[in-house]
Every structure is written in structure tokens, then in C-alpha cells.
Amino acid sequence: MKIYTKTGDKGTTSLFGGTRVPKHHIRIESYGTVDELNSYIGLLRDQDTDKKTKDLLIEIQDRLFTIGSILATDPEKATLKSGKERLNIPRISQDDIQKLEKAIDRMNDELPEMTHFVLPGGHQSVSFCHIARCVCRRAERLSSALYDIEAFDDEVLIYLNRLSDYLFVLARMLSKQLQAEEIQWIPKKN
């Protein structure tokens, strides 16, 4: 597989299915941000975490590649007029979403109740988790904007929403495990 093709030298790129669009297209921004998120998840996975967390992070990375392929596909080329799939694109399932929800619930059961927002930080691993959460929220916003223009599987938006929740709770769990100080944000009174 050749890395450089020179086909994008004029500011366009090809979607899965062959349609060419400008590199600044909302579809490219959406799956590019999912790719950025996947890199941050990899950075988070490289931290000192337990095997169960690492295994789930690897699975999340796989699911993010699936989301990227969904977002990188021209919807008109994805299905035939008969409604049958033309391109073999993997999907996000309810099971994928439920796996995140179960992990969130499991961690929340071990954490103290939240009474205030918390300031990101306290340990490098916690900070990486918060950065991933913020990039996930941006991916969700961009994907939502794309969805308004050209709809795709609803599960993609649900998964990104749940993933940002998971990353927030994981940051709190890492704070607890690493004995990092979790600083509450308490608004200053004027």
C-alpha cells in the first residue's frame, strides 16, 4: 500500500466509495476528530492501568475505527436503491453501548458521590483521560452536525456520547486508584 498517492494535493480527499470532497468538509472533520480521539485513547492505554481497563480501551479503539469507517462513507454509495448494502461497513451495536454503560456503572459504584464539578488534572494519566474526553465531545459535536446534513446510524452518536461519559468516570476512577487529589470546582462569589 503506497502511503502517498498525490491525489489530495489540491485539497480534496476520497470517501469510502470513491466520492471526492474538500479536506475541510464536515465529514472529514468528523472522522478526523474520531481518529484524533483514537490516538488519545492509545496514549491513555499506554498508562499504568489494570488489564480490564486496557482491554476495554483496545475494544474502544476498534469501535472508533468502525465509527471512522461509517463517517468516511458516502451514504449514497453505501446502499443500493433496493436498500441492500453495497459496501461492507461494520456497525456499532447496542451491545457496544451497553458495554460502556456497564463499565460506567461498575466504576461509579466504587466512587464517592459527585457533589461538584472537578478540575481536570491531579496526575498525568488523569489529565490524558480528560483530554480524550474533550476530544470525544468535539467528535460528538462534529458528528452531530454531519448527522443533521446526512444521517447515519444513530448508534454512532449514542456511542460517542456514552464514551465521553465513560472517559469522565474513568478519570475519576484513575484519580482514586492513583491517589491523586480530585479538586472540586466551587464557583467564587463576587
Secondary structure, DSSP 8 states (H G I E B T S, - for coil): --S--STTTTSEEE-BTS-EEETTSHHHHHHHHHHHHHHHHHHHHTSS--HHHHHHHHHHHHHHHHHHHHHTB-HHHHB-TTS-BSS------HHHHHHHHHHHHHHHHHS----SEE-S-SSHHHHHHHHHHHHHHHHHHHHHHHHHHS---HHHHHHHHHHHHHHHHHHHHHHHHTT----EE-----
